């Protein structure tokens, strides 16, 4: 089966601009997660979708971040306006069930805000 | 609340030597424990996991880890390092009640000396 696909793989934007990251989960995986690793720090949870519904968005840092999963398939994560501290690697993951046995991660999107 | 501490942000071993990456966790409920690996320019890949049952778990590429409840540890080992093991390794914890949210350690970068 195809893995979790994220694009773009890299994005460099200026402070104040908008960026949209996309994640295509493994087909049939109802659960989709976003995580982020800011330079040199831990990988941190952002949010969790079950199909098109946000199950847990407790990790979203502020209202400049908007995640959607229309139709319960792919998901987008928009940052508007981007700030310098948003730079990092954004990982998407998916799982068929609740992820008790781990997820399948994508290769990430490296976002650089200058 | 759950947390993970990885001892050593960078570990260097000689090819053929024992690999030991240390991980201690904190959890008020029975933990689910994971080791993920990130090879250069790739996503996070699940190496192995402990949920219930046997405390010594074997993963891919010859790695194994032992869950020691009394020591709150889940150290990762491999008897003989190979050059291809050079990567960053992440210990992570979750639980049945928080399966949508994995808590990661800060990562250990493993280097292999020829």
HADDOCK unambig.tbl for C-alpha pairs under 7 A between the chains (distance, minus, plus):
assign (segid A and resid 41 and name CA) (segid B and resid 106 and name CA) 5.85 0.50 0.50
assign (segid A and resid 42 and name CA) (segid B and resid 104 and name CA) 6.22 0.50 0.50
assign (segid A and resid 42 and name CA) (segid B and resid 105 and name CA) 5.92 0.50 0.50
assign (segid A and resid 42 and name CA) (segid B and resid 106 and name CA) 4.36 0.50 0.50
assign (segid A and resid 43 and name CA) (segid B and resid 104 and name CA) 5.82 0.50 0.50
assign (segid A and resid 44 and name CA) (segid B and resid 103 and name CA) 6.96 0.50 0.50
assign (segid A and resid 44 and name CA) (segid B and resid 104 and name CA) 6.96 0.50 0.50
assign (segid A and resid 45 and name CA) (segid B and resid 101 and name CA) 6.31 0.50 0.50
assign (segid A and resid 48 and name CA) (segid B and resid 100 and name CA) 6.57 0.50 0.50
assign (segid A and resid 98 and name CA) (segid B and resid 99 and name CA) 6.07 0.50 0.50
assign (segid A and resid 98 and name CA) (segid B and resid 100 and name CA) 6.24 0.50 0.50
assign (segid A and resid 99 and name CA) (segid B and resid 99 and name CA) 5.78 0.50 0.50
assign (segid A and resid 99 and name CA) (segid B and resid 100 and name CA) 6.22 0.50 0.50
assign (segid A and resid 100 and name CA) (segid B and resid 96 and name CA) 6.64 0.50 0.50
assign (segid A and resid 100 and name CA) (segid B and resid 99 and name CA) 5.33 0.50 0.50
assign (segid A and resid 105 and name CA) (segid B and resid 43 and name CA) 6.08 0.50 0.50
assign (segid A and resid 105 and name CA) (segid B and resid 44 and name CA) 5.57 0.50 0.50
assign (segid A and resid 105 and name CA) (segid B and resid 45 and name CA) 6.82 0.50 0.50
assign (segid A and resid 106 and name CA) (segid B and resid 43 and name CA) 5.25 0.50 0.50
assign (segid A and resid 107 and name CA) (segid B and resid 42 and name CA) 4.99 0.50 0.50
assign (segid A and resid 107 and name CA) (segid B and resid 43 and name CA) 3.40 0.50 0.50
assign (segid A and resid 107 and name CA) (segid B and resid 44 and name CA) 6.79 0.50 0.50
assign (segid A and resid 108 and name CA) (segid B and resid 43 and name CA) 6.11 0.50 0.50
